[in-house]
Amino acid sequence: MAPRIKPKAKLPGMAELSPTTTRVRSRAGASGIGAGTGSLLLHILKNFPETQWKQLLVDCVPWLSLAITAGLVWLLTQFNQYVRLKKEKAQLLRWDRGEKYTLGILNDPNASEERKAEARKLLDELQVLRTELARKVIHQTD
C-alpha cells in the first residue's frame, strides 16, 4: 500500500484530508440479544396455559431465538454499511469543495505563484486520497 500523504499546509475552509477508517464491529451484542430473546420467549411461554401447542412452542424457542439473532445481525450489518457509505460520501463532498477551492485559486489571476504552487500540491494530495478511497471501496469484502 502506498504511504499516506498528509498535507503540510491547509487552505482556509478545508476539512482534514484523510480517508475514513473502518473498524471491525463485534458480534457480541447480537449474541446477547439472541440469549435475551430466548430467555424472554421462555418466560412468556411459562405463563401460557397448558395446551398441546405450549410444548411445541417451548421446543421452538431456540430456533426462534436464532432466527431473531440472525435477523438482527443482518439488520445491524446493513445499518453499519449505510453509515459507512454516508461517511464516505460526506468525505467525498468535502474533497469536492476543497478541489473547487484550489481550482479557484489556480484560476485566479491575482493569486501569487506561491499560493498557486500550494494549491497545486493540495490538489495532487486530494487526487491521491480520492484514489485511496476508491481502492478501499472496490476491495472491501464486508
Buried (B, 14 or more C-beta within 10 A) or exposed (E): EEEEBEBEEEBEEBEEBBBEEEEEEEEEEBEEBBEEBBEEBBEEBEEEEEEEEEEEBBEEBEEBBEEBBEEBBEEBBEEBEEEBEEBBEEBBEBBEEBBEBBEEBBEEEEBEEEBBEBBEBBBEBBEBBBEBBEEBEEEEEE
